[in-house]
Amino acid sequence: MLKSRTPLVYAFPVLLGSLLPLAGCQEGPAERAGKQVDNAAKDVRDTVNPPKGPVEAAGRKIDDATHGNP
């Protein structure tokens, strides 16, 4: 009887471990609120400290497009 449970003992953690990363892919309300706060802070930064020239403005646009942090 014990011999037949051995594959189940090894298969269950593997199955659980393979499904666990899928739970972290969901974007919840906290993540959405955090993105809104980040966007508001970026808007304030651009208002208080506008880009000094076209190169800096282009750099900020690249950062925004690639989701880079200033």
C-alpha distances in whole Angstrom, upper triangle without the diagonal:
4,5,6,7,9,12,12,13,16,17,18,20,22,22,24,26,27,28,30,33,34,34,37,39,41,44,44,48,48,48,51,53,52,54,57,57,57,60,62,62,63,66,67,67,69,72,72,72,73,72,76,76,75,72,71,70,69,66,65,65,63,61,60,59,56,55,57,57,61
4,5,5,7,10,11,10,13,15,16,18,20,20,22,24,25,27,28,31,32,33,35,37,39,42,43,46,46,46,49,51,50,52,55,55,55,57,60,60,61,64,65,65,67,69,70,70,70,70,73,73,72,70,68,68,66,64,63,63,60,58,58,57,54,53,54,55,58
4,6,6,8,10,10,12,14,16,18,19,20,22,23,24,26,28,30,32,33,35,37,39,42,43,47,46,46,49,51,51,52,55,56,55,58,60,60,61,64,65,65,66,69,70,69,70,70,73,73,71,69,67,67,65,63,62,62,59,57,57,56,53,52,54,54,58
4,6,7,8,10,11,12,14,16,17,18,20,22,23,24,26,29,30,31,33,35,37,40,41,45,45,45,47,49,49,50,53,54,54,56,59,59,59,62,64,64,65,68,69,68,69,68,71,72,70,68,66,66,64,62,61,60,58,56,56,55,52,51,52,53,57
4,6,5,6,9,10,11,13,15,15,17,19,20,21,23,26,27,28,30,32,34,37,38,41,41,41,44,46,46,47,50,51,51,53,55,56,56,59,61,60,62,65,66,65,66,66,69,69,68,65,64,63,62,59,58,58,55,54,53,52,49,48,50,51,54
4,5,5,7,9,10,12,13,15,16,18,19,21,22,25,26,27,30,32,34,37,38,41,41,41,44,46,45,46,49,50,50,52,55,55,55,58,60,59,61,64,64,64,65,64,67,67,66,63,62,62,60,58,57,56,54,52,52,51,48,47,48,49,52
4,5,5,6,9,11,11,12,14,16,16,18,20,23,24,25,28,29,31,35,36,40,40,39,42,44,43,44,47,49,48,50,53,53,53,56,58,57,59,62,63,62,63,62,65,65,63,61,60,59,58,55,54,54,51,50,49,48,45,45,46,47,51
4,5,5,6,9,10,10,12,14,15,16,18,21,22,23,25,27,29,33,33,37,37,37,39,42,41,42,45,46,46,48,51,51,51,54,56,56,57,60,61,60,61,61,64,64,62,60,59,58,57,54,53,53,50,49,48,47,44,43,45,46,49
4,6,6,7,9,11,12,13,15,16,17,20,22,23,25,27,29,32,33,36,36,36,39,41,40,41,45,45,45,47,50,50,50,53,55,55,56,59,60,59,60,60,63,63,62,59,58,58,56,53,52,52,50,48,48,47,44,43,44,45,48
4,6,6,7,9,11,11,13,15,16,19,20,22,24,26,28,31,32,36,35,35,38,40,39,40,43,44,43,46,48,48,49,52,53,53,54,57,58,57,58,57,60,61,59,57,55,55,53,51,50,50,47,45,45,44,41,40,41,42,46
4,6,5,6,9,10,11,12,14,17,18,19,22,23,25,29,30,34,34,33,36,38,38,38,42,43,42,44,47,47,47,50,52,52,53,56,57,56,57,56,59,59,58,56,54,54,52,50,49,48,46,44,44,42,40,39,40,41,45
4,5,5,6,8,10,11,12,15,16,17,20,22,23,27,28,31,31,31,34,36,35,36,39,40,40,42,45,45,46,48,50,50,51,54,55,55,55,55,58,58,57,55,53,53,51,49,48,47,45,43,43,42,39,38,39,40,44
4,5,5,6,8,10,10,13,15,16,18,20,22,25,26,30,29,29,32,34,33,34,37,38,38,40,43,43,43,46,48,47,49,52,52,52,53,52,55,56,55,52,51,50,49,46,45,45,43,40,40,39,37,35,36,37,41
4,5,5,6,9,10,12,14,15,17,19,21,25,26,30,30,29,31,34,33,34,37,38,37,39,42,42,42,45,47,47,48,51,52,51,52,51,54,54,53,51,49,49,47,45,44,43,41,39,39,38,35,34,35,36,40
4,5,5,6,9,11,12,14,16,17,19,23,24,28,28,27,30,33,32,33,36,37,36,38,41,42,42,44,46,46,48,50,51,51,51,51,54,54,53,51,49,48,47,45,43,43,41,39,38,37,34,33,35,36,40
4,5,5,6,9,11,11,14,16,17,21,22,25,25,25,27,30,29,30,33,34,34,36,39,39,40,42,44,44,45,48,49,49,49,49,52,53,51,49,48,47,46,43,42,41,39,37,37,36,33,32,33,34,38
4,6,5,8,10,11,12,14,17,20,22,25,25,24,27,29,28,29,32,33,32,34,37,37,38,40,42,42,43,46,47,47,47,47,50,50,49,47,45,45,43,41,39,39,37,35,34,34,31,30,31,32,35
4,6,7,8,10,12,13,16,19,21,25,25,23,26,29,28,28,32,33,32,34,37,37,37,40,42,41,43,46,47,46,46,46,49,49,47,45,44,43,42,39,38,38,35,34,33,32,29,28,30,31,35
4,6,6,7,10,11,13,17,18,22,22,21,24,26,26,26,29,31,30,32,35,36,36,38,40,40,42,44,45,45,45,45,48,49,47,45,44,43,41,39,38,37,35,33,32,31,29,28,30,31,35
4,5,6,7,10,12,15,16,20,20,19,22,24,23,24,27,28,28,30,33,33,33,36,38,38,39,42,43,43,43,43,46,47,46,44,42,41,40,38,36,36,34,32,31,30,28,26,28,28,32
4,5,5,7,10,13,15,19,18,17,20,22,21,22,25,26,25,27,30,30,30,33,35,35,36,39,40,40,40,40,43,43,42,40,38,38,36,34,33,32,30,28,27,26,24,23,24,25,29
4,5,5,8,11,13,17,18,16,18,21,21,21,24,26,25,27,30,30,30,33,35,35,36,39,40,40,40,40,43,43,42,40,39,38,36,34,33,32,30,28,27,26,24,23,25,26,30
4,6,6,10,11,15,15,14,16,19,19,20,22,24,24,26,28,29,29,32,34,34,35,38,39,39,40,40,43,44,42,41,39,38,37,35,33,32,31,29,27,27,25,23,25,26,29
4,6,8,10,13,13,12,14,17,16,17,20,21,21,23,25,26,26,29,31,31,32,35,36,36,36,36,40,40,39,37,35,34,33,31,29,29,28,25,24,24,22,20,21,22,26
4,6,9,13,13,11,13,16,16,16,19,21,20,21,24,25,25,27,30,30,31,33,35,35,35,35,38,38,37,36,34,33,31,29,28,27,25,23,22,21,19,18,20,21,25
4,6,10,11,9,11,14,14,14,17,19,19,20,23,24,24,26,29,29,30,33,34,34,35,35,38,39,38,36,34,33,32,30,28,27,26,24,22,22,21,19,21,22,26
4,7,8,6,7,10,11,11,13,15,16,17,19,20,21,23,25,26,27,29,31,31,31,32,35,36,35,34,32,30,29,28,25,25,24,22,20,20,19,16,19,19,23
4,6,6,7,9,10,11,13,15,16,17,19,20,22,23,25,26,28,29,31,32,32,33,37,38,37,36,33,32,32,30,27,27,27,24,22,22,22,19,21,21,24
4,5,5,6,8,10,11,12,14,15,17,18,20,21,23,24,26,27,29,30,31,32,36,37,36,36,33,31,31,30,27,26,27,24,22,23,23,19,22,21,24
4,5,5,6,9,10,11,12,14,15,16,18,20,21,22,24,26,27,28,29,30,34,35,35,34,31,30,30,29,26,26,26,23,21,22,22,18,20,19,22
4,5,5,6,9,10,10,12,14,15,16,18,20,21,23,24,26,26,27,28,32,33,32,31,29,27,27,25,23,22,22,20,18,19,18,15,17,16,19
4,5,5,6,9,10,11,12,14,15,17,19,20,21,23,24,25,26,27,31,32,31,31,28,26,26,25,22,21,22,19,17,18,18,15,17,17,19
4,5,5,6,9,10,11,12,14,15,17,18,20,21,23,24,25,26,30,31,31,31,28,26,27,26,22,22,23,20,18,20,20,16,18,17,19
4,5,5,6,9,10,11,12,14,15,16,18,20,21,22,23,24,28,29,29,29,25,24,25,23,20,20,21,18,16,18,17,14,15,14,16
4,5,5,6,9,10,10,12,14,15,16,18,20,21,21,22,26,27,26,26,23,21,22,20,17,17,18,15,12,14,14,11,13,12,14
4,5,5,6,9,10,11,12,14,15,17,18,20,20,22,25,27,26,26,23,21,22,21,18,18,19,17,14,16,17,13,15,14,16
4,5,5,6,9,10,11,12,14,15,16,18,19,21,24,26,26,26,23,21,23,21,18,18,20,17,15,17,18,14,15,13,15
4,5,5,6,9,10,10,12,14,15,16,17,18,22,23,23,23,20,18,19,18,14,15,16,13,11,14,14,11,12,10,11
4,5,5,6,9,10,11,12,14,15,15,17,20,22,21,21,18,16,18,17,13,13,15,13,10,13,14,11,12,11,12
4,5,5,6,9,10,11,12,14,15,17,20,22,22,23,20,18,20,19,15,16,18,15,13,16,18,14,15,13,14
4,5,5,6,9,10,10,12,13,15,19,21,21,21,18,17,19,17,14,15,17,14,13,16,17,14,14,11,11
4,5,5,6,9,10,10,11,12,16,18,18,18,15,13,15,14,10,12,14,11,9,13,14,12,11,9,9
4,5,5,6,9,10,10,12,16,17,18,18,15,13,16,15,12,12,15,13,11,15,17,14,15,13,12
4,5,5,6,8,9,12,16,18,19,20,16,15,18,17,14,15,18,16,14,18,19,17,17,14,13
4,5,5,6,7,10,13,15,17,17,13,13,15,14,11,13,16,14,13,17,18,16,15,12,10
4,6,5,5,7,11,13,14,15,11,10,13,13,9,11,14,13,12,15,17,16,15,13,11
4,6,6,9,12,14,16,17,14,13,16,16,13,15,18,17,15,19,21,19,19,17,15
4,6,10,12,15,17,18,15,14,18,17,14,17,20,18,17,21,22,21,19,17,14
4,7,8,12,14,15,11,11,15,14,12,15,17,16,16,19,21,19,18,15,12
4,6,9,11,12,9,8,12,12,10,12,15,15,15,18,19,19,17,16,13
4,6,8,8,5,5,9,9,8,10,13,13,13,16,18,18,16,15,12
4,7,8,6,7,11,11,11,13,16,16,17,19,21,21,19,18,15
4,6,5,6,9,10,11,12,14,15,17,18,20,21,19,19,16
4,6,5,6,9,10,10,12,14,15,16,18,20,18,19,17
4,5,5,6,9,10,10,12,14,15,16,18,16,17,15
4,5,5,6,9,10,10,12,14,15,16,14,14,12
4,5,5,6,9,10,11,12,14,15,14,14,12
4,5,5,6,9,10,10,12,14,13,14,13
4,5,5,6,9,10,11,12,10,11,10
4,5,5,6,9,10,10,9,9,8
4,5,5,6,9,10,10,11,11
4,5,5,6,8,8,11,11
4,5,5,6,5,7,7
4,6,5,6,8,9
4,6,8,11,12
4,5,9,11
4,7,9
4,6
4
